[in-house]
């Protein structure tokens, strides 16, 4: 019983640092993914061949998925940081690590899968997406259990 209380106390003590980390990384990654979205819009506006030519549909789709998922997962990081700030008992190393892993794996899998696509086949890096999705589920469930 005492071990559970010790872990809870340690999580609460680490909450301010954990909160700042998620908010800071969430904001920086949000800026990066918004910049990616702006770059994709510029490629579209200037009719960039590597982006719009026939045969590059897979690349275009995967780059848009990287932008969209990266933006959403950045907002998830910020939300988790704010939750931990408001409710320090929600701090969890497992949830934190899993959410951060999902922020890297999911968009990286889509982005690299699109950059290295061959015709209609995505690049091998697309294999990063399922573990990233699993990490997201673990992080969200763990965070929900702690509130």
C-alpha positions as CSV (number, residue, x, y, z in Angstrom):
1,X,0.0,0.0,0.0
2,X,2.8,2.4,0.9
3,X,4.5,1.7,-2.5
4,X,1.4,3.0,-4.3
5,X,1.4,6.2,-2.3
6,X,5.1,6.7,-2.9
7,X,4.6,6.4,-6.6
8,X,1.7,8.8,-6.5
9,X,3.7,11.3,-4.5
10,X,6.6,11.0,-7.0
11,X,4.3,11.6,-9.9
12,X,2.8,14.7,-8.2
13,X,6.3,16.1,-7.5
14,X,7.2,15.6,-11.2
15,X,4.0,17.1,-12.5
16,X,5.2,20.7,-13.0
17,X,8.2,19.6,-15.1
18,X,6.1,17.0,-17.0
19,X,3.4,19.7,-17.7
20,X,6.0,22.2,-19.0
21,X,7.6,19.5,-21.2
22,X,4.4,18.6,-22.9
23,X,3.3,22.1,-23.4
24,X,6.7,23.2,-24.7
25,X,7.1,20.2,-27.1
26,X,3.4,20.5,-28.1
27,X,3.9,24.2,-29.1
28,X,7.2,23.6,-31.0
29,X,5.8,20.6,-32.8
30,X,2.6,22.5,-33.6
31,X,4.7,25.3,-35.2
32,X,6.6,22.7,-37.2
33,X,3.5,20.9,-38.5
34,X,1.8,24.2,-39.3
35,X,4.9,25.1,-41.3
36,X,4.7,21.8,-43.1
37,X,1.1,22.6,-44.0
38,X,2.1,26.0,-45.3
39,X,4.9,24.3,-47.4
40,X,2.3,21.9,-48.8
41,X,0.1,24.8,-49.7
42,X,3.0,26.5,-51.4
43,X,3.8,23.4,-53.4
44,X,0.1,23.3,-54.5
45,X,0.0,27.0,-55.3
46,X,3.1,26.8,-57.5
47,X,2.0,23.6,-59.1
48,X,5.1,21.7,-57.9
49,X,5.7,18.7,-60.1
50,X,6.9,16.4,-57.4
51,X,3.7,17.1,-55.4
52,X,1.0,17.5,-58.0
53,X,2.0,15.4,-61.1
54,X,0.1,12.2,-61.8
55,X,1.6,9.3,-60.1
56,X,2.4,11.2,-56.9
57,X,-1.0,10.8,-55.3
58,X,0.5,8.5,-52.6
59,X,3.2,11.1,-51.8
60,X,0.6,13.9,-51.6
61,X,-1.8,11.9,-49.4
62,X,0.9,10.7,-47.0
63,X,2.4,14.2,-46.6
64,X,-1.1,15.6,-45.9
65,X,-1.6,12.8,-43.3
66,X,1.7,13.7,-41.7
67,X,0.6,17.3,-41.4
68,X,-2.8,16.6,-40.1
69,X,-1.8,13.9,-37.6
70,X,1.2,15.9,-36.4
71,X,-1.0,18.9,-35.8
72,X,-3.6,16.9,-33.9
73,X,-1.0,15.1,-31.8
74,X,0.7,18.4,-31.0
75,X,-2.6,19.6,-29.6
76,X,-2.9,16.4,-27.6
77,X,0.5,17.1,-26.0
78,X,-0.6,20.6,-25.1
79,X,-3.9,19.3,-23.7
80,X,-2.1,16.6,-21.6
81,X,0.3,19.3,-20.3
82,X,-2.6,21.5,-19.2
83,X,-4.4,18.5,-17.6
84,X,-1.3,17.6,-15.6
85,X,-0.9,21.3,-14.6
86,X,-4.5,21.4,-13.4
87,X,-4.5,17.9,-11.8
88,X,-1.0,16.9,-10.8
89,X,-2.3,13.4,-9.9
90,X,-2.8,12.8,-13.6
91,X,1.0,12.9,-14.1
92,X,2.2,9.5,-15.4
93,X,5.6,8.6,-16.9
94,X,3.9,5.9,-18.9
95,X,1.3,8.2,-20.3
96,X,3.9,10.9,-21.0
97,X,6.3,8.6,-22.8
98,X,3.6,6.9,-24.8
99,X,2.1,10.3,-25.9
100,X,5.5,11.6,-26.9
101,X,6.3,8.4,-28.8
102,X,3.0,8.8,-30.7
103,X,4.0,12.4,-31.6
104,X,7.2,11.2,-33.2
105,X,6.1,7.8,-34.7
106,X,2.8,8.6,-36.4
107,X,3.8,11.8,-38.3
108,X,7.3,10.4,-39.1
109,X,5.8,7.3,-40.5
110,X,3.4,9.2,-42.8
111,X,6.1,11.8,-43.8
112,X,8.9,9.3,-44.5
113,X,6.4,6.9,-46.1
114,X,5.4,9.7,-48.5
115,X,8.9,11.0,-49.2
116,X,10.1,7.5,-50.1
117,X,7.0,6.4,-51.9
118,X,7.3,4.3,-55.0
119,X,4.3,4.8,-57.2
120,X,1.3,3.8,-55.3
121,X,3.3,2.1,-52.6
122,X,4.4,4.0,-49.5
123,X,7.9,3.8,-48.2
124,X,8.9,1.3,-45.6
125,X,8.7,3.9,-42.8
126,X,4.9,3.7,-43.0
127,X,5.5,0.8,-40.6
128,X,6.0,3.4,-37.8
129,X,2.4,4.4,-37.8
130,X,0.8,1.3,-36.1
131,X,3.2,1.3,-33.2
132,X,2.6,5.1,-32.9
133,X,-1.1,4.5,-32.9
134,X,-0.7,1.9,-30.2
135,X,1.4,4.3,-28.1
136,X,-1.3,6.9,-28.5
137,X,-4.0,4.5,-27.2
138,X,-1.8,3.5,-24.2
139,X,-1.0,7.1,-23.4
140,X,-4.6,8.2,-23.5
141,X,-5.9,5.2,-21.5
142,X,-3.2,5.7,-18.9
143,X,-4.0,9.4,-18.7
144,X,-7.7,8.8,-18.4
145,X,-7.1,6.3,-15.6
146,X,-5.1,8.8,-13.6
147,X,-7.7,11.6,-13.6
